[in-house]
Amino acid sequence: MAGEERNLTPKVQIKAVEKIYEGRNGKTVALNGVNLDIYDNEFICVVGPSGCGKSTLLNIIAGLHEATSGEVLVDGVKVEGTGVDRGVVFQQYALFPWLTVKKNVMFGLRLKKDLTEQQREEIAMKYIKMVDLEKFVDAYPKELSGGMKQRVAIARAYAVNPSLLLMDEPFGALDAQTRTQLQTELLKTWEEEQKTCFFITHDVEEAILLGTKVIVMSARPGRIKEIIDIDIPYPRDQESKMLPRFTELKNYIWNMVYKEYLEVQK
C-alpha cells in the first residue's frame, strides 16, 4: 500500500515502447520511447490531451496491441498477448447481453481449469457483493443502469484475481453522482484488495483523488512528460478535494495538461 515498504523489483516494466500506426496518410507515431516502472500496489493514474497515446499504452500492457518496438514485462515476463494476470475495464462495459450478472462475472473464471463450478460461483458472488449487486445476480445487462453495468465489469475484472488491473476511463460515461460513488467504492476496494492499478482518465481531480502517482503524457507522439507523487495520505474521500494540497496539485497538473493540449492545436 502507499507509504509502505515495497518490493524493489518493478511489477511492470515498460521499456522504450514505441507504437507506429500505418494509414492511408502515412505513419502516425502514437508512442515514442515510453519508459516506466510500476511497483506492487501502486495506483497509477495517467492524464494527457486526447490522442496522446494513453489508451494505446494500456492496450499494449494488456496484450491487446503489439508495440512496434520496445517491450513490456509483467512480473518479469514479457507481455505477448492477453492473460488472466491482467484484468481490464473499459469505458464501454463490454458485458455479454445474453448472460446474467453472475454469469458475466463468472465468465473469466472459466479460463481457470483448476476451479470447480461451485468455486467459480462462490468467487463470483464474493465480488458481486463487493460492488453491492447481490440483489441483481439474475438480472441481464439491459435491466441495469450505466453505473450498475460498470460495477459488473469491475467485479468481473477482480474475480479472476489479476495481479494488475488496467482501467481505461471506466467512469467517463457516467453521470457525476454515479461517478463519485464509484470513485469512493474503487478506493475502498483498492485498499482492501491491494491490486496494482493503471488507470486512464481525462479528469485531473479524479487522478489526484485515486492515484499514488499521476503521469502526465505529452501531446502526440506520446511520451511521459512528468510523474507526480500524490502525497495526500490514504484513506481518501471526496472531502480530500477540499485540502489545500489537493488544490495545489490540481492547478499544477491541469496547467501542464493544458499546455500539452495547446500543442495539439498548433
Order of alpha helices (4+ residues) and beta strands (2+ residues): beta-beta-beta-alpha-beta-beta-beta-alpha-alpha-alpha-beta-alpha-beta-alpha-beta-beta-alpha
